[in-house]
Amino acid sequence: MEPHAELLDARGLAAKLGVSVGTVNRWTRAGRIPVLRLSRKVRRFRLPDVVDAIRTRNAEEGGRDA
C-alpha cells in the first residue's frame, strides 16, 4: 500500500479505470477491490492498491491484465 497515494471516491476511481461507478460499487461489495471506509457511507480508494488487486485476481483466474 502506498501511504501517500491519492484517495479517490467511487466516481474518480471509475474514471481512472474506465469503468462505471456501478462496477466499482459491485467490485467493492464483492470484496474484489480494497476500500477505506471513512464512515458508514464514505468510502475512498487508493488507485495503486486497486490496480494491484485487479491484476492479482486476473492473474489467478488466467484473465487479461487491467
Contacts in CASP RR format, 6 or more apart in sequence:
PFRMAT RR
TARGET T0000
AUTHOR 0000-0000-0000
METHOD contacts of the structure
MODEL  1
MEPHAELLDARGLAAKLGVSVGTVNRWTRAGRIPVLRLSRKVRRFRLPDV
VDAIRTRNAEEGGRDA
1 34 0 8 1.000
1 46 0 8 1.000
1 48 0 8 1.000
1 49 0 8 1.000
2 46 0 8 1.000
2 48 0 8 1.000
2 49 0 8 1.000
5 46 0 8 1.000
5 47 0 8 1.000
5 48 0 8 1.000
5 49 0 8 1.000
6 46 0 8 1.000
6 47 0 8 1.000
7 36 0 8 1.000
7 44 0 8 1.000
7 45 0 8 1.000
7 46 0 8 1.000
8 16 0 8 1.000
8 44 0 8 1.000
8 45 0 8 1.000
8 46 0 8 1.000
8 47 0 8 1.000
9 43 0 8 1.000
9 44 0 8 1.000
9 45 0 8 1.000
10 21 0 8 1.000
10 22 0 8 1.000
10 24 0 8 1.000
10 25 0 8 1.000
10 28 0 8 1.000
10 43 0 8 1.000
10 45 0 8 1.000
11 21 0 8 1.000
13 24 0 8 1.000
13 45 0 8 1.000
13 47 0 8 1.000
13 50 0 8 1.000
14 20 0 8 1.000
14 21 0 8 1.000
14 22 0 8 1.000
14 23 0 8 1.000
14 24 0 8 1.000
16 47 0 8 1.000
17 24 0 8 1.000
17 50 0 8 1.000
17 66 0 8 1.000
24 33 0 8 1.000
24 45 0 8 1.000
27 33 0 8 1.000
28 35 0 8 1.000
28 43 0 8 1.000
32 53 0 8 1.000
32 54 0 8 1.000
32 57 0 8 1.000
33 45 0 8 1.000
33 49 0 8 1.000
33 50 0 8 1.000
33 53 0 8 1.000
33 54 0 8 1.000
34 45 0 8 1.000
34 46 0 8 1.000
34 49 0 8 1.000
34 50 0 8 1.000
34 53 0 8 1.000
35 43 0 8 1.000
35 44 0 8 1.000
35 45 0 8 1.000
36 43 0 8 1.000
36 44 0 8 1.000
36 45 0 8 1.000
36 46 0 8 1.000
37 43 0 8 1.000
38 44 0 8 1.000
51 66 0 8 1.000
54 66 0 8 1.000
55 65 0 8 1.000
55 66 0 8 1.000
58 64 0 8 1.000
58 65 0 8 1.000
58 66 0 8 1.000
59 65 0 8 1.000
END
